[in-house]
Every structure is written in structure tokens, then in C-alpha cells.
Amino acid sequence: MDEQRKYVEKLSAQMVEWDNQIDRLKDKAASATADSKSDYHQAIEALQRKRHEASERLQRVAVASDDEWEDLKVGTEQVLGEVRSILRDAVMKIK
């Protein structure tokens, strides 16, 4: 259970960081040109959807039994990778 708790704490901290990064993108979108605003909004919407999905998976991991959580971890890691990828692509595309 200790490993599971550490995993949940680590991912919870990652969620907070992603929220901060999304907020920074929103701030940049507010001062962006009309052409760039569309890119920002698309990236922000995609990030928010995936971040929400990751949050739901994290909640399931947090309450899972010892036997279940390892299986849930695999799917959660996939979603987390997708969030990282979308965020990286958004930052690179918008710069």
C-alpha cells in the first residue's frame, strides 16, 4: 500500500503542475494575436480533457485494492503520457 500511496501523491503533485501550466497557457492566450488564440484554445481544451481523464484514473487508483491498483496503473500511465505529449506539443507549437 505504501507504493500505491507514493504513486498517488506523486501524480497528485503532477496534476497541480499541469494545472499551473494550463493557467499559464490561458494567460498567454489572453494576450495572443487572433491567429494564435485559436491554437491556444485548441491546446487548452485538449489538455483539460486529458487532465480530467487522468484525474479520474488517479481517483480510481487511490481507492483500488492492492491487487487492482497495479493493473490500473498501466492505463493511468498511458493517459499521463498523453497529457505530457499534448502539453509538450502545445508549448512547442505556440512558441
Z-matrix of the N, CA and C atoms (Angstrom, degrees):
N
C 1 1.452
C 2 1.527 1 111.43
N 3 1.335 2 116.56 1 -29.06
C 4 1.452 3 120.26 2 -179.28
C 5 1.524 4 111.24 3 -62.47
N 6 1.321 5 116.64 4 -41.65
C 7 1.468 6 120.76 5 178.49
C 8 1.528 7 110.31 6 -63.57
N 9 1.304 8 116.48 7 -40.93
C 10 1.462 9 121.31 8 178.32
C 11 1.531 10 110.67 9 -62.67
N 12 1.322 11 117.03 10 -44.63
C 13 1.467 12 121.30 11 179.93
C 14 1.524 13 110.33 12 -62.27
N 15 1.318 14 117.41 13 -43.26
C 16 1.465 15 121.33 14 179.01
C 17 1.530 16 110.80 15 -63.20
N 18 1.319 17 115.54 16 -40.35
C 19 1.464 18 120.78 17 178.61
C 20 1.531 19 110.18 18 -61.92
N 21 1.318 20 116.42 19 -46.30
C 22 1.464 21 121.22 20 -179.95
C 23 1.532 22 110.17 21 -63.06
N 24 1.322 23 118.06 22 -42.93
C 25 1.466 24 121.44 23 178.77
C 26 1.526 25 111.27 24 -62.89
N 27 1.311 26 116.58 25 -42.91
C 28 1.465 27 121.53 26 179.47
C 29 1.533 28 110.68 27 -62.05
N 30 1.320 29 116.09 28 -45.79
C 31 1.464 30 119.33 29 -178.74
C 32 1.523 31 111.69 30 -71.22
N 33 1.309 32 117.06 31 -32.75
C 34 1.465 33 119.86 32 176.11
C 35 1.529 34 110.11 33 -62.16
N 36 1.314 35 116.63 34 -41.96
C 37 1.461 36 120.85 35 176.90
C 38 1.528 37 110.64 36 -64.44
N 39 1.332 38 116.49 37 -37.44
C 40 1.468 39 120.29 38 178.12
C 41 1.526 40 110.55 39 -64.70
N 42 1.321 41 116.87 40 -38.24
C 43 1.468 42 120.86 41 178.40
C 44 1.532 43 110.51 42 -61.72
N 45 1.321 44 116.52 43 -41.60
C 46 1.463 45 120.64 44 178.40
C 47 1.532 46 109.85 45 -62.43
N 48 1.316 47 116.68 46 -42.91
C 49 1.465 48 120.27 47 178.57
C 50 1.527 49 110.68 48 -63.10
N 51 1.320 50 116.79 49 -42.63
C 52 1.470 51 119.12 50 177.84
C 53 1.515 52 111.18 51 -63.38
N 54 1.308 53 117.84 52 -39.03
C 55 1.470 54 120.56 53 176.29
C 56 1.520 55 110.30 54 -59.30
N 57 1.322 56 116.60 55 -42.20
C 58 1.464 57 120.96 56 178.30
C 59 1.527 58 111.15 57 -63.72
N 60 1.314 59 116.79 58 -42.09
C 61 1.461 60 120.59 59 179.44
C 62 1.530 61 110.79 60 -66.93
N 63 1.308 62 117.68 61 -38.98
C 64 1.462 63 120.70 62 176.72
C 65 1.526 64 109.87 63 -63.93
N 66 1.327 65 117.25 64 -41.66
C 67 1.463 66 120.79 65 177.47
C 68 1.524 67 111.27 66 -61.48
N 69 1.328 68 116.93 67 -39.89
C 70 1.468 69 119.89 68 177.82
C 71 1.536 70 110.58 69 -64.32
N 72 1.335 71 116.34 70 -39.59
C 73 1.466 72 119.04 71 177.05
C 74 1.526 73 110.88 72 -64.28
N 75 1.315 74 117.31 73 -38.13
C 76 1.471 75 121.05 74 177.20
C 77 1.527 76 110.46 75 -62.83
N 78 1.334 77 116.69 76 -41.85
C 79 1.457 78 120.51 77 178.00
C 80 1.528 79 110.93 78 -62.32
N 81 1.324 80 116.46 79 -43.16
C 82 1.459 81 119.92 80 178.27
C 83 1.521 82 111.15 81 -65.80
N 84 1.315 83 116.89 82 -36.81
C 85 1.465 84 121.09 83 179.83
C 86 1.525 85 111.10 84 -63.09
N 87 1.317 86 115.95 85 -35.97
C 88 1.462 87 120.18 86 -178.28
C 89 1.523 88 112.14 87 -63.18
N 90 1.317 89 116.71 88 -30.26
C 91 1.464 90 119.77 89 -178.60
C 92 1.528 91 112.85 90 -107.33
N 93 1.309 92 117.25 91 10.74
C 94 1.463 93 121.46 92 -177.49
C 95 1.527 94 111.02 93 -81.54
N 96 1.315 95 114.17 94 163.18
C 97 1.464 96 119.62 95 174.67
C 98 1.522 97 108.86 96 -69.67
N 99 1.297 98 115.99 97 164.80
C 100 1.468 99 120.62 98 -178.30
C 101 1.531 100 111.14 99 -58.58
N 102 1.327 101 117.11 100 -40.11
C 103 1.464 102 120.68 101 179.70
C 104 1.529 103 111.41 102 -64.58
N 105 1.309 104 116.70 103 -41.47
C 106 1.465 105 121.29 104 -177.68
C 107 1.517 106 112.72 105 -74.53
N 108 1.326 107 117.48 106 -28.63
C 109 1.463 108 120.65 107 -177.68
C 110 1.521 109 111.31 108 -57.91
N 111 1.303 110 116.86 109 -39.61
C 112 1.459 111 120.79 110 179.26
C 113 1.531 112 110.51 111 -61.55
N 114 1.324 113 116.99 112 -44.03
C 115 1.468 114 121.17 113 177.99
C 116 1.526 115 110.68 114 -61.82
N 117 1.320 116 115.51 115 -44.59
C 118 1.463 117 119.75 116 178.55
C 119 1.531 118 111.15 117 -59.41
N 120 1.322 119 115.59 118 -49.48
C 121 1.465 120 119.37 119 -176.30
C 122 1.527 121 112.11 120 -63.57
N 123 1.325 122 116.89 121 -39.24
C 124 1.466 123 119.62 122 177.11
C 125 1.521 124 110.77 123 -63.52
N 126 1.325 125 116.61 124 -44.27
C 127 1.465 126 120.74 125 -179.93
C 128 1.526 127 110.64 126 -65.20
N 129 1.313 128 116.96 127 -42.81
C 130 1.463 129 121.34 128 -179.17
C 131 1.525 130 110.53 129 -64.04
N 132 1.318 131 117.24 130 -43.86
C 133 1.471 132 120.14 131 179.03
C 134 1.527 133 111.27 132 -62.40
N 135 1.322 134 117.00 133 -44.24
C 136 1.469 135 120.58 134 179.09
C 137 1.528 136 110.53 135 -62.84
N 138 1.320 137 116.34 136 -42.53
C 139 1.463 138 120.59 137 179.03
C 140 1.524 139 111.58 138 -63.75
N 141 1.301 140 116.64 139 -43.38
C 142 1.462 141 119.98 140 -178.90
C 143 1.529 142 111.41 141 -64.90
N 144 1.327 143 117.01 142 -38.98
C 145 1.471 144 120.01 143 177.89
C 146 1.527 145 110.90 144 -63.52
N 147 1.331 146 116.71 145 -48.98
C 148 1.464 147 120.56 146 -178.52
C 149 1.520 148 111.45 147 -68.92
N 150 1.314 149 117.42 148 -35.96
C 151 1.456 150 120.91 149 178.52
C 152 1.532 151 109.55 150 -64.32
N 153 1.331 152 115.56 151 -39.62
C 154 1.468 153 119.94 152 177.30
C 155 1.532 154 110.41 153 -64.05
N 156 1.315 155 116.65 154 -42.86
C 157 1.467 156 120.61 155 177.76
C 158 1.530 157 110.53 156 -62.08
N 159 1.325 158 116.54 157 -42.44
C 160 1.464 159 120.23 158 178.20
C 161 1.525 160 111.04 159 -63.30
N 162 1.314 161 116.73 160 -38.99
C 163 1.464 162 121.00 161 178.38
C 164 1.523 163 111.39 162 -63.08
N 165 1.322 164 116.45 163 -42.53
C 166 1.467 165 120.30 164 178.15
C 167 1.530 166 110.70 165 -62.67
N 168 1.308 167 116.68 166 -41.75
C 169 1.467 168 120.28 167 178.94
C 170 1.523 169 110.95 168 -66.00
N 171 1.316 170 115.98 169 -39.47
C 172 1.462 171 120.32 170 178.50
C 173 1.532 172 110.62 171 -62.73
N 174 1.307 173 116.61 172 -40.00
C 175 1.464 174 120.00 173 177.99
C 176 1.528 175 111.00 174 -62.54
N 177 1.327 176 116.46 175 -38.61
C 178 1.471 177 119.41 176 178.60
C 179 1.523 178 110.75 177 -67.86
N 180 1.330 179 116.95 178 -39.06
C 181 1.463 180 120.56 179 177.82
C 182 1.526 181 109.85 180 -63.56
N 183 1.327 182 116.76 181 -40.23
C 184 1.463 183 121.22 182 -176.13
C 185 1.525 184 112.75 183 -61.79
N 186 1.328 185 117.14 184 -31.38
C 187 1.473 186 119.86 185 -176.65
C 188 1.524 187 112.70 186 -105.41
N 189 1.322 188 116.99 187 2.49
C 190 1.461 189 121.04 188 -176.73
C 191 1.529 190 110.96 189 -73.24
N 192 1.302 191 114.44 190 154.01
C 193 1.466 192 120.00 191 175.09
C 194 1.524 193 108.99 192 -72.42
N 195 1.323 194 115.27 193 169.22
C 196 1.467 195 120.06 194 179.10
C 197 1.523 196 111.56 195 -57.31
N 198 1.306 197 116.80 196 -37.54
C 199 1.464 198 121.06 197 -178.52
C 200 1.526 199 112.22 198 -73.56
N 201 1.314 200 117.15 199 -33.89
C 202 1.469 201 121.50 200 -174.86
C 203 1.523 202 114.09 201 -82.14
N 204 1.304 203 117.20 202 -33.74
C 205 1.456 204 118.73 203 -167.66
C 206 1.515 205 113.32 204 -65.62
N 207 1.312 206 118.67 205 -32.66
C 208 1.465 207 120.49 206 178.69
C 209 1.532 208 110.79 207 -64.11
N 210 1.331 209 116.92 208 -38.69
C 211 1.466 210 120.56 209 177.20
C 212 1.531 211 110.44 210 -66.84
N 213 1.320 212 116.52 211 -41.57
C 214 1.464 213 120.55 212 179.56
C 215 1.525 214 111.52 213 -67.05
N 216 1.307 215 116.27 214 -30.45
C 217 1.460 216 121.72 215 -178.65
C 218 1.534 217 110.98 216 -59.72
N 219 1.314 218 116.98 217 -38.60
C 220 1.471 219 120.90 218 -178.14
C 221 1.534 220 110.60 219 -60.54
N 222 1.317 221 116.89 220 -49.95
C 223 1.459 222 120.58 221 179.17
C 224 1.520 223 112.10 222 -65.87
N 225 1.314 224 115.93 223 -36.29
C 226 1.460 225 121.01 224 178.88
C 227 1.518 226 110.18 225 -64.47
N 228 1.313 227 117.12 226 -43.39
C 229 1.468 228 121.16 227 178.91
C 230 1.528 229 111.07 228 -60.78
N 231 1.319 230 116.78 229 -36.39
C 232 1.462 231 120.48 230 178.73
C 233 1.532 232 110.12 231 -63.83
N 234 1.319 233 116.80 232 -46.40
C 235 1.466 234 120.86 233 179.73
C 236 1.530 235 110.36 234 -64.81
N 237 1.322 236 116.97 235 -41.00
C 238 1.458 237 120.56 236 178.58
C 239 1.528 238 110.92 237 -61.14
N 240 1.313 239 116.29 238 -39.93
C 241 1.461 240 120.46 239 176.14
C 242 1.518 241 111.84 240 -62.87
N 243 1.325 242 116.28 241 -37.57
C 244 1.461 243 120.26 242 178.18
C 245 1.530 244 110.77 243 -66.22
N 246 1.325 245 117.16 244 -40.68
C 247 1.462 246 120.46 245 177.64
C 248 1.525 247 109.53 246 -62.23
N 249 1.317 248 116.76 247 -47.21
C 250 1.471 249 120.70 248 179.56
C 251 1.534 250 110.73 249 -58.05
N 252 1.322 251 116.05 250 -43.04
C 253 1.456 252 121.06 251 -178.85
C 254 1.531 253 111.53 252 -64.97
N 255 1.326 254 116.33 253 -45.69
C 256 1.467 255 120.34 254 179.54
C 257 1.523 256 109.95 255 -62.50
N 258 1.323 257 116.25 256 -43.44
C 259 1.460 258 120.36 257 -179.49
C 260 1.523 259 110.67 258 -63.79
N 261 1.313 260 117.22 259 -46.84
C 262 1.468 261 121.77 260 179.19
C 263 1.538 262 109.99 261 -59.72
N 264 1.333 263 116.42 262 -46.71
C 265 1.460 264 120.11 263 -179.64
C 266 1.522 265 111.27 264 -63.72
N 267 1.333 266 116.82 265 -39.40
C 268 1.461 267 120.72 266 -179.29
C 269 1.525 268 110.30 267 -64.67
N 270 1.303 269 116.81 268 -45.21
C 271 1.458 270 120.25 269 -179.45
C 272 1.529 271 110.12 270 -64.48
N 273 1.311 272 117.69 271 -42.83
C 274 1.471 273 121.26 272 -179.41
C 275 1.534 274 111.40 273 -67.04
N 276 1.325 275 116.38 274 -40.53
C 277 1.455 276 121.00 275 -176.75
C 278 1.523 277 111.30 276 -70.42
N 279 1.303 278 116.42 277 -36.51
C 280 1.453 279 120.48 278 -173.21
C 281 1.518 280 112.49 279 -84.63
N 282 1.317 281 118.31 280 -23.80
C 283 1.467 282 120.66 281 -179.84
C 284 1.464 283 110.01 282 -59.50
